[in-house]
Amino acid sequence: MDELEKNDAAREVTDLGASVTQTSAGTIYTLTIVGQIEGHQILPDNVKSTKYEHVIPLLADVEENEQIDGLLLLLNTVGGDIEAGLAIAELIAGMKKPTVSLVLGGGHSIGIPLAVSAKKSFIVPTASMTVHPVRMTGLVVGAPQTYHYFDQIQEQIIGFVTRHSRISREQFLRYMMATDELATDIGTVLYGSRAVESGLMDAIGSLSDALGCLHRQIRRAKKIGKNGKTAG
């Protein structure tokens, strides 16, 4: 790697929380989703955020880049913009390359679709995930159309999560609408093992577990490629 490439890599880690790791097992792109997921509105400077306009083209590049073998997604997010979060999740779910997610700290709200969007999802024992109904901030019009819109958005989230995990629609809705767990809100907080038992996440694991799984996916993908078959 020349000096220019080193500087570009350093800027990527600083600006995007992303890095590329090259080993004999393959080249892995590590992307972090942290703080609030920023959508169409710019968040204050003192709020840690992940900007969707940075992540979307980055994921397209990872998918097309022949030098990158797999994606590791590290999450510690409180949620954020619904449309931006779903857009990123749909991109990851549609990737043919190996993908693994690992929830560290928290994968709350719209962070849940992001966590389950990878081909395999892990959560550390101490991490938590908050399942709750769609909420809006700011001025909303008190009309039937508004509530219909809320329902439509919520259905998109429920549908995505249940398609990309083992949790049932009924169970996810029960967690979403629970009234006896959160003091000032509706919903449920699921910690590591409970998130796995519910079928929301695939397995309890650490960074080494997530990397090991990604390496196995990469080996399988390369083997399929050598046999002249199409991956996926």
C-alpha positions in Angstrom: 0.0 0.0 0.0 1.5 3.3 -1.1 1.4 6.6 0.9 -1.7 7.9 -0.9 -3.7 4.7 -0.2 -2.6 4.8 3.4 -3.9 8.3 3.7 -7.2 7.4 2.0 -7.6 4.4 4.4 -6.9 6.6 7.4 -9.5 9.2 6.3 -12.1 6.4 5.8 -11.6 5.1 9.3 -11.8 8.6 10.7 -14.8 9.9 8.6 -16.9 6.7 8.1 -15.8 4.4 10.9 -14.8 1.9 8.2 -11.7 -0.1 7.4 -10.4 -2.8 5.0 -8.5 -5.8 6.4 -6.5 -8.0 4.1 -5.6 -11.5 5.3 -4.8 -14.9 3.7 -8.5 -15.8 4.4 -9.8 -12.9 2.3 -10.3 -9.1 2.3 -13.0 -7.8 4.7 -14.6 -4.5 4.7 -15.7 -3.5 8.2 -18.4 -0.9 8.5 -19.7 0.6 11.8 -23.3 1.9 12.3 -23.1 4.1 15.4 -25.2 6.7 17.2 -28.3 7.9 15.3 -28.9 7.0 11.7 -29.2 10.4 10.0 -31.7 10.7 7.2 -33.0 13.8 5.3 -32.5 16.1 8.3 -29.0 17.0 9.5 -28.5 16.2 13.2 -26.7 18.6 15.6 -22.9 18.5 15.7 -22.9 17.1 19.3 -24.9 14.0 18.2 -23.0 11.0 17.1 -24.5 9.9 13.8 -24.2 7.6 10.8 -25.0 9.4 7.5 -27.0 7.4 5.0 -25.6 9.3 2.0 -22.2 8.1 3.0 -23.2 4.5 3.6 -25.3 3.8 0.5 -22.6 4.4 -2.1 -20.1 2.7 0.1 -22.1 -0.5 0.1 -22.6 -0.4 -3.6 -18.8 -0.1 -4.0 -18.2 -3.0 -1.6 -20.6 -5.2 -3.6 -18.9 -4.4 -6.9 -15.3 -4.2 -5.8 -13.5 -7.4 -6.8 -10.8 -6.9 -4.2 -13.3 -7.2 -1.3 -14.6 -10.6 -0.3 -17.0 -9.8 2.5 -18.7 -7.3 4.8 -18.6 -7.1 8.6 -21.2 -4.8 10.0 -20.7 -3.6 13.6 -23.7 -2.0 15.3 -24.1 0.2 18.3 -27.0 2.4 17.4 -30.0 4.0 19.1 -31.9 4.0 15.8 -32.9 7.0 13.9 -34.5 7.9 10.5 -36.7 5.0 9.4 -36.4 5.5 5.7 -32.7 5.8 5.8 -32.3 2.8 8.1 -34.5 0.6 5.9 -32.7 1.8 2.8 -29.3 0.7 4.2 -30.8 -2.6 5.4 -32.3 -3.4 2.0 -28.9 -2.8 0.4 -27.2 -5.2 2.7 -29.9 -7.8 2.4 -29.5 -7.7 -1.4 -25.8 -8.2 -1.4 -24.5 -11.4 -2.9 -21.2 -11.1 -1.1 -20.8 -12.7 2.4 -22.1 -10.5 5.1 -22.1 -10.8 8.9 -23.5 -8.4 11.6 -22.5 -8.0 15.2 -24.5 -6.0 17.7 -22.3 -4.4 20.4 -23.9 -2.2 23.0 -27.2 -1.6 21.3 -29.1 -2.3 18.1 -32.3 -0.4 18.9 -35.4 0.6 16.9 -34.5 0.9 13.2 -31.2 -0.7 14.1 -33.0 -4.0 14.3 -33.6 -4.3 10.5 -30.0 -3.5 10.0 -28.9 -6.2 12.4 -30.9 -8.9 10.7 -30.1 -7.8 7.2 -26.8 -9.7 7.0 -26.7 -13.4 6.1 -25.7 -14.2 9.7 -26.3 -12.1 12.7 -24.5 -12.2 16.1 -25.1 -10.3 19.3 -22.8 -10.1 22.4 -24.4 -11.2 25.7 -24.5 -7.6 27.1 -26.0 -5.9 24.1 -29.6 -4.9 23.9 -32.2 -4.3 21.3 -35.4 -2.2 21.8 -38.4 -3.2 19.8 -41.2 -0.6 19.8 -43.9 0.9 17.5 -43.1 3.5 14.9 -42.8 6.9 16.5 -42.7 10.4 14.9 -41.1 13.5 16.3 -42.3 17.1 15.5 -45.6 18.2 14.2 -48.0 15.6 12.8 -51.4 16.1 11.4 -54.1 14.4 13.5 -56.0 12.8 10.5 -56.8 9.3 9.6 -54.3 9.4 6.7 -51.5 10.1 9.2 -52.3 7.0 11.2 -52.6 4.9 8.0 -49.1 6.1 7.0 -47.8 5.0 10.4 -49.3 1.6 9.9 -47.8 1.3 6.5 -44.3 2.2 7.7 -44.7 -0.2 10.6 -45.8 -3.0 8.3 -42.6 -2.5 6.2 -40.4 -2.9 9.2 -42.3 -5.9 10.5 -42.2 -7.6 7.1 -38.4 -6.9 6.7 -37.5 -8.2 10.1 -39.6 -11.4 9.9 -38.3 -12.2 6.4 -34.7 -11.9 7.5 -34.8 -13.6 10.9 -36.5 -16.5 12.6 -38.8 -14.5 14.7 -42.6 -14.8 14.0 -44.7 -11.9 13.1 -46.9 -12.6 16.2 -43.9 -12.6 18.6 -42.4 -9.5 17.1 -45.7 -7.7 17.4 -46.0 -8.8 21.1 -42.6 -7.4 21.8 -43.5 -4.2 19.9 -46.7 -3.6 21.8 -45.8 -4.7 25.3 -46.8 -2.2 28.0 -45.2 -3.8 31.1 -41.4 -3.5 30.3 -40.6 0.2 29.6 -41.5 2.8 32.2 -42.3 5.6 29.8 -42.9 3.9 26.5 -44.4 0.9 24.7 -42.1 -1.9 23.7 -39.6 -4.5 24.8 -35.8 -4.6 25.5 -34.2 -7.8 24.5 -30.7 -8.6 25.8 -28.3 -11.0 24.0 -29.6 -14.4 24.9 -33.2 -13.4 24.8 -32.8 -11.9 21.3 -31.4 -15.2 20.1 -34.1 -17.3 21.9 -36.8 -15.2 20.2 -35.4 -15.9 16.8 -34.6 -12.2 16.2 -30.8 -12.8 16.1 -29.0 -15.9 14.9 -26.4 -16.5 17.7 -24.6 -15.1 20.7 -21.0 -14.3 19.7 -18.0 -12.1 19.9 -15.9 -10.4 17.3 -13.9 -13.6 16.7 -17.1 -15.6 16.2 -18.4 -13.0 13.6 -15.1 -13.0 11.8 -14.9 -16.8 11.8 -18.4 -17.0 10.3 -17.5 -14.5 7.7 -14.3 -16.4 6.7 -16.4 -19.5 6.3 -18.9 -17.7 4.1 -16.0 -16.4 2.0 -14.4 -19.8 1.6 -17.7 -21.2 0.4 -18.2 -18.4 -2.0 -14.7 -18.8 -3.4 -15.3 -22.6 -3.8 -18.5 -22.0 -5.6 -16.8 -19.5 -7.9 -14.0 -22.0 -8.7 -16.6 -24.6 -9.7 -18.1 -22.1 -12.2 -21.4 -21.6 -10.4 -23.0 -18.4 -9.4 -23.0 -17.5 -5.7 -26.3 -17.2 -3.9 
